[in-house]
Amino acid sequence: MNTYKYITNKYLGVTFDKSGKDDNEICSRIVKTRNAIKCLNKNEKRSNEIGKDRKLRIYDAIIKSNLLFGAETWRLTENNKRKLLVVEMDAIRRSARTSRLDRVRNETMRDKMGRQKTIVEEIESAQLKWYGHVRRMDNTRLPQKVLNWLPQKRRKRERPKTNWMEGVKKAISSRDLRDGDWIERNQWRLSIAQRRRTF
């Protein structure tokens, strides 16, 4: 029986996996983000003296940039979404000096720290921006060719895995957008930030 070892390579700080999955890269991003969170929270007294607005700027500059680097190309599974939301809430709670033992709901913490938009929604917005950018390219451009390329290899007889494009289509639907809306760049960027809320 042949065994195959998945080969990973790094390029410009991003881990590429021969399997085509993004699990290794997402786990790497989470580890780096957790390390950044620990460094920022070493001095509890100093953290208490920092105002909310400054904490939000620190979050954007260090936490979010670490976690979302290269996220435009990720194929997000439900498991990876949960992991990303956990590390995001850890950062928010530490910034507010509030632990899970205080029994404060996540929604309350988001309101308190001005972080109503989840990290998953941030990733979806980034992917939609990238998708619109590629779709507006000339058909001769390589990114456009890759986006339209369909592999010839037949799928195995099992539940099809969600690919990147299917994730983009779901994000478009959740914002009440149509696929052709990307033609108008400025309107597209404004619209993708407004996700439809469900109750």
BELPE-V533082 format. One record per pair of residues at least 6 apart in sequence whose C-alpha atoms are under 6 Angstrom apart, sorted by sequence separation. I is the first residue (numbers start at 1). GAP is how many residues later the second one is. D is the distance in Angstrom with one decimal. If there is no record, write none. Layout:
BEGIN
I;GAP;D, I;GAP;D
END
This chain:
BEGIN
9;6;5.6, 10;6;6.0, 110;6;5.3, 182;6;5.3, 9;7;5.1, 8;8;5.4, 8;9;4.5, 7;10;6.0, 15;10;5.1, 134;10;5.8, 7;11;5.4, 6;12;5.7, 175;20;4.5, 175;21;5.1, 174;22;5.6, 33;30;5.9, 33;33;5.7, 33;34;5.8, 29;38;5.2, 132;50;5.0, 72;54;5.5, 72;55;4.4, 125;67;5.8, 75;89;4.8
END
